[in-house]
Amino acid sequence: MSENLRRDVSKLVDQEVARILEATDRDVTRTVNRALGVAETAPAFDTARWQARLGELLAAHQIPGAALAVLADGEIHEVAAGILHTGTGVAVTPDSVFQIGSVSKGYTAALVVLLADAGKLDLDAPVADVLPDFALADAGAARTITPRQLLNHTSGIEGDHVDDTGRGDDCLARYVEGVRTVGLTNPPGVTMSYSSTAYNVLGRIVEVVTGGTWDEALRELLLTPLGLEHTMTLPEEVLRFRAAMGHMGDPGETPVPTPLWNMLPRSAGPYGGISATAADVVRFARVFVDGGRAPDGTRVFPAAVVDAMLTREVEMPDQWFLGAHWGLGWGLFEWDGARGFGHDGSTFGQLAYLRAIPEKGLAVALLTNGGGAAPKVFETLCRELCAELAGVAMPGFAPAAEPVAVETGPFLGSYRREGFLMTIADGDAGPGTLRLTYEGADGLAGTFDPLTWYLTPVSATPAKTVYAGRRNEKDAWIPVVFYALADGSRYVHFGVRATARSGRGA
């Protein structure tokens, strides 16, 4: 080993030891303070240390670049690392703009709930009262589905309907016209199944109620009042800023740039079309953390709007992916006795994460421009930030330490929803294990190579059986939940979506 390399290795070891000792000191101090009844004071945000930590994680997981914003001690702190585009080498800075994907749904939900609070919309009346021509493949469901069910993902509308209806201001009107051929994953109101399609219908409701486009309503009702000057929806607005390019690649692979900056159509706006800086995402979340008030105490949201969006509306079959419950727009969780809210987002090559714990005054937003291991990076950062800045232990998810006895027969077979087919077969990693194969179907047949997850039991009760799945050892574990509705029909909850069994296993 050369002397230079020896010094570099020694430096890295020293840094790692220092971090371990620092974390140990914090844990010991916290334990002693609790024993003595001494009130804890939140530590100051160490910008330099978190900057280094972000860079270290990006390098370890081959993620080109990311921006991190944290609300702590009443202030928003920003750090950034890496590059915006591997082809240009332009550095990520805190004012860089990323696509936030489905985190956009929280903004659309806020628009709808604000309009309802102002008496301009009834969340529990049929959607057809506002959109008389609203139709689905199931005509009966279209007459009964309500905005509340769209908000809390219990409408049953197939969730991944993509339709490029052009760049015109009529794109959402045309999108909703096309929804008349879309089916249901389940009857309305019986289970939670994540639906981007539903949020585009909500976006159209916003347009009809306000008389303008969804983009205009977003700007007038949210962005301008909240001072979100680095949040936008259209490419021509993004061009004013340093914009991140998406990158694609599985964990362990070197990610490559996407062929286009944004591969989503304008009609995807309400469910995933917002771009923003990490700090602006945290500024939006802060309104909910602070009960609807701006940092200077000015009320910017009615308290009833905040309460409604953070009220537990629906229990999730999958209790881990985005929280145990869903409210009106946010996934709701409870970590270490502290309630919080959040959302994830992904576009082609960009991934976004938001978590907030109001009673701790904490919000964390991480925006990344690719790399299949981004979920692991966020989980690591969020766990460390929550522990240090809020004294909250973020739970993990993994297979049970001891083998769980599971009879796999009831779960075997095919599960189908619009555009996708899942096949569940017995696994070869021991009793009770399963193999999940995921592939395109219908119009998406053959558009991507089949993907396989290997499932290991976590828990089994008469109501539901929980598995932990991953594609390989480098992946994070994700929940896969098997359960039945009241009528006995069997479902799997995977990726926050409910899919009915369409055929039994051999």
Secondary structure by P-SEA (a helix, b strand, c coil): ccaaaaaaaaaaaaaaaaaaaaaaaaaaaaaaaaaacccccccccaaaaaaaaaaaaaaaaccccbbbbbbcccbbbbbbbccccccccccccccbbbbbcccaaaaaaaaaaaaaaaccccccccccccccccccccaaaaacccaaaaaacccccccccccccccccaaaaaaaaacccbbbccccccbbbbbaaaaaaaaaaaaaaacccaaaaaaacccccccccccccccccccccbbbbbbbbccccccccccccccccccccccccccccaaaaaaaaaaaaaccccccccccccaaaaaaaaccccccccccccccccccccccccccccccccbbbbcccbbbbbbbbccccbbbbbbbccccaaaaaaaaaaaaaaaacccbbbbbbbccccbbbbbccccbbbbbcccbbbbbcccccccccbbbbbbbcccccccccbbbbbbbbccccccbbbbbbbccccccbbbbbbbcccccbbbbbccccccccccccc
